């Protein structure tokens, strides 16, 4: 739009206001024209140069005029547009009040346009971290759309808006895996409606989701392809916003790989020079530029960018404020500046707001990834740094761990169980008994924090950000989870793997010298950090010529608060109603040829070895039904063992499922949580049962192991990998024998792995890639005397 056109349009709004004031009765055409001009000017960068133009004042006038006309859709359009331009955080309350006023006044209106008001409330609530309110209004939209004709154009448009807004909310909750199907559905509907604006928004949402999934290269390719499409993103403001997605993805990569810092800086500065870049997007671009400059060691330039952001901090959404608070504190820490105390106050204050918003957030299936994004992880990292700086030695480390505990208590498992915060000293006394150590791994934005403690020593180490960690882990896992050929098996298989370069580098990254020294005095180690790192089998990290799990009994804690929840559950009852409840080798006839029968000859004998016939309740074949898991004998058993096929249900967020006979047949996490009262120890012999979505920062309910813990178990033996009937049944035979001898679950699992390793045919780790999730120090039987 040319400057002259903006002048003329603004002058026309003044004429319209005068005409409306002089009219005897409200004029809908005049009101509509005024509102349409207000919208046109809001998209014009030239309009911002007009001396008397204020988009908020203009939309407020449009809203008053529309209200007098009594035309509901026009009033809704003006109110939602006004709410959209009130981006200053101090104005959120005023915008929300107007939206709620319209919702109340128009409560009897059944138009799909009412969804617009709810959507703006959702966006405001999300910006302030009030996710519970946002979800409530989304439920109102869902109910509204259910009452309308789905084929009506306005209903279809509202449906597209609803999907996009729900996707944005899931992204805010750190759940990109839940957002992506919504975005894809939104895009299909938008393309079918052929409204470019709706298509552009859906494409932008897809780029946002790719970034949230950590697919940075894919984001940049997608943005390039999208901007090349004809007829889309002609509007410079929307085009600049999409370009920003690619630049932000590159900036995230550059903080891990400094070779990309120059390219990222160039793209970010080019965006900031673009007059079409919207203010709220510019704030995120500038914050990313500051982070890249900090990572590259150019602290003076980073400080300049942070100072610009601090001057307009009131305009920020909560997530952006989190990033700024972390950046400001890190800047002061790195430069020893005089503003350390104000920066620390800002850091603590923002953290309090952030944690309060999460405590009020309803649980979502599979949990909530409240540390999914770098800014959120950075603020926790800076809190740890602040605590370490304030108090030297173990007192500071303990204070830093209190912040970690506060964060972990926000997990959906801990909140659903009504967890009340315990001081670190109490947790240490319960978990770090003599011979047992605890490792807590917290990957940050540019560094990783590692805590190690036992009953005598408390350590903290700062690891460089594991720039190669994902690459090394992937390379190592591929060697572990691939079934070895006959050539790769045999006595030399373990020796070759112990000498693997990727595995040795992983050990060096994750276990610094000070921690290795403590490991020598431990028998058992509890590892807290898998939810952040991703599946990382510590038991097969090489150390001093052996695997770590050869010497240590290892289990994985969803979080320290969850460990306390599990610790406070009652021990296995004495005597147990049943020693073992075995649900094995179901009859798969109802599935046709989908699942191959599980051979039971010789296998069932191993699975019940060591038990008298009256100590076992076996449900095999047609009796291996889901309804067995509801029974009282399962709850009061010492052991529950599920020996069956696992499957994946891609339509579910928590996709892992067990295949049983009868109804419902495929048993997923939601069914287990709703129907099962699990005993203290559960063994799950099913391929992929431990597979789940990544929920960074959450506490473990994203797979079947987490579901069984929520259903009452204290520890679950499970695997995200493929399992074989023969080797798995042999592993379970040894594991159960060691449990009956009084070993803890983690100790019994170590002995079972060792037994398989002694046989050349099963010495490769592939055959024993199962782990204990939960409190691996649990005993199914009293220690043998």
Secondary structure, 3 states (H helix, E strand, C coil): CCHHHHHHHHHHHHHHHHHHHHCCCCCHHHHHHHHHHHHHHHCCCHHHHCCCCCHHHHHHHHHHHHHHHCCHHHHHHHHHHHHHHCCCHHHHHHHHHHHHHHHHHCCCCCCCCHHHHHHHHHHHHHHCCCHHHHHHHHHHHHHHHHCCCCCCHHHHHHHHHHHHHHHHHHHHCCCHHHHHHHHHHHHHHHHHHCCHHHHHHHHHHHHHHHHHCCCHHHHHHHHHHHHCCCCCCCCHHHHHHHHHHHHHHHHHHHHHCHHHHHHHHHHHHHHHCCCCCCHHHHHHHHHHHHHHHHHCCCHHHHHHHHHHHHHCHHHCCHHHHHHHHHHHHHHHHHHCCCCHHHHHHHHHHHHHHHHHHHHCCCCCCCCCCCCCCHHHHHHHHHHHHHHHHHCCHHHHHHHHHHHHHHHHCCCHHHHHCCCCCCCHHHHHHHHCCCCEEEEEEEECCCEEEEEEECCCCEEEEEEECCCCHHHHHHHHHHHHHCCCCCCCCCCHHHHHHHCCHHHHHHHHHHCCHHHHHHHCCCCEEEEECHHHHCCCCHHHCEECCEEHHHHCEEEEECCHHHHHHHHCCCCCCCCCCEEEEEEEEECCHHHCCCCCCCCCCCHHHHHCCCCCHHHEEEEEECCCEHHHHHCHHHHCEEEEEEECCEEECCCCCCCEEEECECCCCEEEHHHHHHHCCCCCEEEEECCCCCCCCCCCCCCCCCCHHHHHHHCCCCEEEECCCCCCHHHHHHHHHHHHHHHHCCCEHHHHHHHHHHHHHCCHHHCCHHHHCCEEEECCCCECCCCCC
